[in-house]
Amino acid sequence: MNEGIDAPGVTGHYRLPEEAYVTLLQTRDQLRLLELLAMPCTLQDEQPGRGLTVAPGVLAQCFGQLARHLDGCLAQTHWLPGRR
């Protein structure tokens, strides 16, 4: 990442390490994959009693993993006040 660039007129900014940025990208991609997996493939999948069945434990595991990834990214994010 560009360590020494300050945007004009910006009084402060958040700094995110590259590793945390990559984790955010991966988390976004995982959410998009889950979205695709949950989308109905046919009109019949929209009918009650049809479609994707996911055990609550599996959903909890997916959400827990995503939350841990986001927690790690947030823990690495730091506010840098602007220079005056």
Residue pairs with C-beta under 8 A, 6 or more apart in sequence:
1 16
1 17
1 18
1 21
6 13
6 82
6 83
7 13
10 82
11 81
11 82
12 79
12 80
12 81
12 82
13 79
13 80
13 82
14 77
14 78
14 79
14 80
15 77
15 78
15 79
15 80
16 24
16 73
16 76
16 77
17 76
19 76
20 72
20 73
20 76
20 77
21 73
23 69
23 72
23 73
24 69
24 70
24 73
26 69
27 66
27 69
27 70
27 73
30 62
30 65
30 66
31 66
34 62
37 52
38 52
40 46
40 51
44 50
45 51
45 52
